[in-house]
């Protein structure tokens, strides 16, 4: 069951006009929100990021946070899985094809749910592989825009190479993954690229930073060179659907020992504790080892 423009229906029934600006121009934004035990995870932060994206394309938010919360809870209730991920899609609406913004056109609002499955155990125990590529996307990567063709092409490089993700490098420095944020570990220090217009401000990225700070894990937020990526002791991937995962093979070369490292195991355990407190509706401010 999905939500589309004020109605709940099966996804097979849903359709949009061909002149929807999301279809014609990719003129819209989206958000992905995990829900564990039917509780949306870090909802306030996700809705704040959604607002940032809407502001970035000058599109008025169609709902208040409370209205979004109500809609999302209804979508969750109308679907079976206990753990789901919610996809929100907002476009500038239906209008005659013209690059200029249409006036007084209601936005298209679409919400769907999919099962949220934990990362496969074998990837957590042995690690995943990744490839690298030049980051050739536009420079407003902080906007979660639906026009994702550059990300699709970059992510396909990983698929072609039988890898999980493509790690992106711009002007000799790490930005992020094609569909994730990337951390590295060097000499027991967790290194994170700083938020900027060149990367999406990940919600899981923020959780990892908070957990590191709460557990006295050595952390530096700064630009990370390509050389540091290629000589890292560990590489970690984070996203709302993949949570925290180890990358143990980069461009067919082992990362560190070629096995998941101590930092991954510590942060993965902390993240699972954080999720558990969330699912129980408890404060998660002091999750510690």
JOCOR-V19200 format. One record per backbone hydrogen bond with DSSP energy under -0.5 kcal/mol. NH is the residue of the N-H (numbers start at 1). CO is the residue of the C=O. E is the energy in kcal/mol with one decimal. If there is no record, write none. Layout:
BEGIN
nh co e
NH CO E
NH CO E
END
This chain:
BEGIN
nh co e
2 9 -3.5
3 111 -2.7
4 7 -2.8
5 109 -2.5
7 4 -1.2
9 2 -2.3
13 10 -1.2
14 10 -0.8
20 17 -1.9
21 93 -3.2
23 20 -0.8
24 20 -2.4
25 21 -2.4
26 21 -0.8
26 22 -0.6
27 21 -1.9
28 26 -1.4
29 90 -2.3
30 144 -2.5
31 88 -1.9
33 86 -2.6
35 84 -3.3
36 39 -1.9
38 82 -2.2
39 36 -2.0
40 38 -0.6
41 34 -3.3
43 40 -0.6
46 42 -2.2
47 43 -2.8
48 44 -1.9
49 45 -2.1
50 46 -2.3
51 47 -2.2
52 48 -2.0
53 49 -2.3
54 50 -2.6
55 51 -2.8
56 52 -2.0
57 53 -1.2
57 54 -0.6
58 55 -1.1
59 54 -2.5
68 64 -2.5
69 65 -2.6
70 66 -2.2
71 67 -2.4
72 68 -2.9
73 69 -2.3
74 70 -1.8
75 71 -2.3
76 72 -2.6
77 73 -2.3
78 74 -1.6
79 76 -1.5
84 35 -2.3
84 82 -0.5
85 114 -2.6
86 33 -3.2
87 112 -2.9
88 31 -2.9
88 86 -0.6
89 110 -2.7
90 29 -2.7
91 108 -2.1
92 27 -1.8
95 19 -1.4
98 96 -0.6
106 104 -0.5
108 91 -1.0
109 107 -0.5
110 89 -2.5
111 3 -2.6
112 87 -2.0
114 85 -1.8
116 83 -2.1
117 115 -0.7
123 120 -0.8
124 120 -1.4
125 121 -2.0
126 122 -2.2
127 123 -1.6
128 246 -2.5
130 249 -2.6
131 165 -2.0
133 167 -1.8
135 169 -2.9
136 134 -1.1
141 197 -2.1
142 197 -0.8
143 140 -1.7
144 142 -0.5
145 143 -2.2
146 28 -1.9
147 26 -0.5
148 146 -1.9
152 148 -2.7
153 149 -2.6
154 150 -2.3
155 151 -3.0
156 152 -2.0
157 153 -0.9
157 154 -0.5
158 154 -0.8
158 155 -0.6
159 155 -1.7
160 156 -3.2
161 157 -1.4
162 159 -1.7
163 158 -3.2
164 129 -2.6
165 129 -1.0
167 131 -3.4
167 165 -0.5
168 176 -3.1
169 133 -2.2
170 173 -3.0
173 170 -1.5
174 224 -2.9
175 168 -2.2
177 180 -2.6
178 166 -1.8
180 177 -0.6
181 238 -2.7
183 236 -2.7
184 191 -2.1
185 234 -2.6
186 189 -2.2
189 186 -1.4
190 218 -3.0
191 184 -3.4
191 189 -0.5
192 220 -2.5
193 182 -0.6
199 196 -1.4
202 200 -1.4
206 202 -1.6
207 203 -2.0
208 204 -2.6
209 205 -2.1
210 206 -2.5
211 207 -2.8
212 208 -2.5
213 209 -2.3
214 210 -2.3
215 211 -1.1
216 213 -1.1
217 212 -2.6
220 190 -2.6
222 192 -1.8
222 220 -0.7
225 223 -0.5
226 172 -2.3
229 225 -1.9
230 226 -2.4
231 227 -1.3
232 229 -1.1
233 185 -2.6
234 185 -1.4
235 247 -0.7
236 183 -2.5
237 245 -3.0
238 181 -2.4
239 243 -1.5
243 239 -1.9
245 237 -2.8
247 235 -3.0
248 128 -2.5
248 246 -0.6
249 128 -1.3
250 253 -3.3
251 130 -2.6
253 250 -1.6
255 248 -2.4
256 232 -0.8
256 254 -0.6
258 255 -2.6
265 261 -2.1
266 262 -2.4
267 263 -2.7
268 264 -3.1
269 265 -1.9
270 266 -2.2
271 267 -2.5
272 268 -2.2
273 269 -2.0
274 270 -2.4
275 271 -2.5
276 272 -2.2
277 273 -2.3
278 274 -1.9
279 275 -2.8
280 276 -1.5
281 278 -1.7
282 277 -2.9
287 284 -0.8
288 286 -0.6
END
